[in-house]
Amino acid sequence: MSTPKRTTEPAAHAHRFVEQYDGLVGFGLDRKTDEHTLIYYLQKVSDDALAKTLVERMSDEELEQLFSLLNRLMKRHLKDGEYHRLFLKEDHP
């Protein structure tokens, strides 16, 4: 796997939603609340300390399952340019 190329200016990862959201965090009520809850959870889980703790405790199988799920979702729902711009944080021709 290659190392992602960066743009000349390092792009900051944004986690503003979790800091600003004051709505319901729960799943199954309606689509919009489900979307907000998932964004909230993803941003909370991606916190450096929590992510490090979780991955150190996950089995090899769990690591592979989560990695595969995330890759499958990005391949299915992101165009090539979006993948480079939004995930890799790099310029894409």
Secondary structure, DSSP 8 states (H G I E B T S, - for coil): -------SS-------HHHH--S---SSS-HHHHHHHHHHHHHHHTSHHHHHHHHHHS-HHHHHHHHHHHHHHHHHH--HHHIIIIIS-----
